Amino acid sequence: MNCAEFAEKVTALITGTMPEASREEYLAHAADCAACDAALRGRLATLAMERLPVEEPPAGLLDRIATDVTQSG
């Protein structure tokens, strides 16, 4: 296992599509490698953010911001 192999399969690891035997090997690598652990945590955070609902800004917000920027400039 090396970092390049880990990077190629990190999504499969997270989504559960990786075989259990390989999963243990990849998790062990991440436990010993700070860079791959950070990559794993970053991908987990990204997936979590992708699941958040998208909310529309309140009506008129963009116009108020544009007015404030214009007046302060």
FENZI-V174084 format. One record per backbone hydrogen bond with DSSP energy under -0.5 kcal/mol. CO is the residue of the C=O (numbers start at 1). NH is the residue of the N-H. E is the energy in kcal/mol with one decimal. If there is no record, write none. Layout:
CO & NH & E
CO & NH & E
This chain:
2 & 6 & -2.2
3 & 7 & -2.6
4 & 8 & -1.7
5 & 9 & -1.2
6 & 9 & -0.7
6 & 10 & -0.9
9 & 13 & -2.2
10 & 14 & -2.1
11 & 15 & -2.8
12 & 16 & -0.9
12 & 17 & -1.2
12 & 18 & -1.3
19 & 23 & -2.6
20 & 24 & -2.0
21 & 25 & -1.2
22 & 26 & -2.5
23 & 27 & -2.8
24 & 28 & -2.1
25 & 29 & -2.0
26 & 30 & -2.4
27 & 31 & -1.9
28 & 32 & -1.2
29 & 32 & -0.6
29 & 33 & -1.3
32 & 34 & -0.6
33 & 37 & -2.5
34 & 38 & -2.3
35 & 39 & -2.0
36 & 40 & -2.6
37 & 41 & -2.6
38 & 42 & -2.5
39 & 43 & -2.4
40 & 44 & -2.4
41 & 45 & -2.3
42 & 46 & -2.4
43 & 47 & -2.5
44 & 48 & -2.1
45 & 49 & -2.4
46 & 50 & -2.1
47 & 51 & -0.9
48 & 51 & -0.5
49 & 52 & -1.1
53 & 55 & -0.6
58 & 61 & -2.0
60 & 64 & -2.3
61 & 65 & -2.5
62 & 66 & -2.4
63 & 67 & -2.3
64 & 68 & -2.5
65 & 69 & -2.6
66 & 70 & -2.3
67 & 71 & -2.5
68 & 72 & -2.0
69 & 73 & -1.0
